[in-house]
Amino acid sequence: MMLVFNKRLARYNIYMSLLLLVTIYLLLVAAAALHVPDSRLSAGELMRRADRGNLPAQREYARMMARPELLSLQRVIVLMLIALFASWSAWTLGWWLGGMVTLVAILSYAWLARRRLARQLVAKWYRASEPILIQTVTTHRRLMRLIATADPGRDRVLASRADLADLLGRSQAADISPTLRRRLLHMLEFDEQLVRDVMTPLAQVRTVAADEILGPLVLDELHRTGHAQFPVYQGSPDRIVGVLHIQDLLSLRSHATARASDVMMHEVEVVASDDTLEHALHQSLASRQHLLLVGDNEQTHGIITLGDILASMLGEDNSAAG
């Protein structure tokens, strides 16, 4: 009777050992199938969105900060399960048979971990457990650094213009001079700048009346301004009807009888004050006009030149340019 009991107990122990071996193998597959999602956005962009109260961005940022520790923990767990499987297999099945089973397990667990079913089941569990896992590795970050095996890679992706601007601002590259860095930063903000931020108000512009005679005194005054183009008005100063180019005056035979309306260019380009500088640049290049009026067809509020636009793009002072 005692012999039968001992046989049954031994058989039970073998079954339990095999069941435990299978359990360890399944845990190994699950650990290898775990995928910690990575963000397409950079840490800086996620932080900016999180600061604005974006809850998904806050969760994604927390995951990004903990991702290296989570990946390191995953790799350590996989190695521990492999070691546990090998030792338990050898103890249960013997060295020779246990070694063969361990070899088969090592060769097969990664393949099973890549199957869709395994990934889906583990992903479902991970989504439910992620807050606890992140809190755990964050709380024990010093301990996690001892087993760190993953590259953080948190700033490798530039997901927005703000990321690039931040990278340029922090760059210590010797071949990027402060002037070049400033210009690049201004170029990144160029399409957000508006015409009204750069334009010269009409009250500060030297204008010429359409019926004004371009005599020597007037020509001398225009030359001394240092500007190359002058708006020409008809009646009211804010009713611009043309543009006078200084180089056209050099070909005049009789300055005493020439009027501005006879020499001016009648085609003028108009942009709105709330247009972007990028739009004004395209309009200037398309029309080949270096001076654009700011306002509408009825009233002019100011002017903006191609030099103003380019200076703003490069972060240069164009106050003395014409």
Number of C-alpha atoms within 10 A of each C-alpha: 5 7 8 9 10 11 11 12 12 12 12 12 13 14 13 12 17 16 12 15 19 14 13 18 20 17 17 24 25 21 23 23 25 20 15 18 11 13 16 11 21 20 24 20 19 23 18 14 16 18 12 11 11 13 12 12 21 18 15 19 23 19 22 24 15 20 22 22 28 24 19 19 19 19 18 16 16 18 15 13 19 20 13 16 24 23 17 19 24 18 12 17 16 13 14 11 13 19 16 16 17 21 12 11 17 17 11 12 20 16 12 17 20 15 11 11 12 17 20 14 13 19 19 10 12 16 10 10 11 16 13 11 16 20 14 14 19 17 11 12 14 11 12 18 13 10 13 19 16 14 11 15 12 16 13 10 15 18 17 13 13 16 18 16 19 14 14 16 14 9 11 10 8 7 7 12 11 11 12 13 16 16 17 19 21 19 17 15 14 19 14 12 18 18 24 20 12 18 20 19 14 18 11 9 12 14 19 25 19 22 15 15 19 23 14 11 10 14 15 11 11 19 12 9 10 12 14 16 20 20 28 26 22 15 12 9 17 19 17 24 20 24 27 22 16 18 10 13 17 10 10 13 9 10 16 11 12 17 17 20 22 14 19 22 16 14 10 15 19 18 22 18 22 13 16 18 28 18 14 24 20 11 17 21 11 9 13 11 16 18 22 24 26 26 18 13 13 8 14 20 19 21 25 25 22 19 16 24 24 17 18 21 21 19 18 15 10 14 10 7 12 15
